[in-house]
Amino acid sequence: MVDAAPWWSLFVAPALLPALAVFAVAADALLIAREAGRPAGVVTAGRRLLEVPRLLVAQPRRTPSSDTLLRRAGVVTVPVAAVLAVLVVPFGRRTVGDLSVGVVWFNAMEVLTWAGLWMSGWGQNAAFSLIGGYRYLAQGLAYELPLMFALISAATGAQSLRVGGVVAAQHGLWFAVWMPFAFAVFLTSVSAFSFLGPFSYPAGRDIAGGVLGDTSGADRLLLQAGRWLWLAAGAAMAVPLFLGGGAGPGPAPWAWSLLKTLAVLVALVCIQRRFPMVRADRYVEFAWVVLVPLAVLQALVPALVVLNR
Amino acid sequence: MSAVLFGVLAVLALVAALLVFSVGSMARATFALLASLVCAGGEVVVLGLPYLGLVTVLMMVMEMVVMAVFMVAYMMDPAGLTQMSMVHNKRGSLVISAGVFVALAAGILLVRWPERTGTRPADTTFQLGESLMGGQMLTMITLGFVLLATMVGATVLATRRGRYDRFGDDLDQRPARDPVGGGVGR
């Protein structure tokens, strides 16, 4: 059902993901404008994107005796890991790298962001950005276990760690229909690893922007891009994991993949604006006391279904 | 191709491992070690065990990042503003590590490697799961319980909070008197 795409697709994925991220940023800008009662049009969306050239030409600021090596490595890791993560996500019937353990690959790339963000927080040699890095780790420890169980649910239901196998197993019935809790946990975790919306705690206003606080120029652009790239990557992964991939009547599979990804992305951007920021210490207790037991129960459902098949 | 990749990853892993003992800050040492372990995970993937390799990367990133937090918290000079070193007992450790390296390398060259019997399995992940969860199921279950009990026990011994100071002498104090606010039900 899902085949490996030709070698040049290696360059398509890194181009498509930023396009999705730009779409999400534009949608977010439009929502902000509408909530503020300002006219929401092309100009509003465009003005937000003007940030890109502005950051590129901006004079970089530096903090004294910053750890440049770790800061650079961290800042680059966040967006690069997002792009690497989608290499296993099928687009229609094609995927760049149809790894036999694609689900684990996505998870491993997502965890790389922990290291990236902590390094960039540490490397700036500034208190607030360091606190932001620590906050991301605390948040990571909170969201990671429920997320892993959500991934395990989908993989168990498909009896495959291959993303293509997960898509094929949803022939007829999407996993989102009979594993709604895993789907919800996955979407929540997408916000969490993109540190956006209610999970923007590592870049919170109360610590002057945290990990983003002392970044400037291209560094800041890469970190900001990393957040939205991760949101887009998460939305793209939700489609093969829970929404049947490119399956659908009528148009070509790739069109369905794109359509579903855009729908998930818009939903994520809309829902995010509805919730206040969650502190990691509160979320970790909620995650471990409520989400983890429920996620284990949710993982039990596909296990029993598969055993009885 | 895979032989070249294996060599490159091996060299990178070794260089990163050497960096652990030559860089001047705890954070750099931690992430040099992480780089080395990621390369080791890559080696496992190249050797045909993609699941084990990727799980190594996944686990080591989480573990090293959490370790960085604790190491930095306990170091006198975590930022390496004055030079710190991961090397203690320089001469002794050099002798021991060189000895171990030579012994292992000699082992690789001297031992007669067994010939492959049978054909290569189609899916090593499946085979791995079967050998872990099939024949060794009892071992895995026992291990799991022992590990969990160790973690819970260590946490209980390490924390000063207990149920009596949270719920009172008769365990009827509601809500619990928790020194940390927030969370479920509060």
Interface residues (C-beta under 8 A of the other chain):
Chain A: S65 D67 L69 L70 A73 L99 S100 V101 V104 W105 N107 A108 V111 L112 W114 A115 W118 M119 W122 G123 N125 Y134 L137 G140 L141 E144 L161 R279 D281 R282 V284 E285 F286 V289 V290
Chain B: S25 A27 R28 F31 L34 P50 Y51 L54 V55 V57 L58 V61 M62 M64 V65 V66 A68 V69 A79 L81 D123 T125 V180 G182 G183 V184
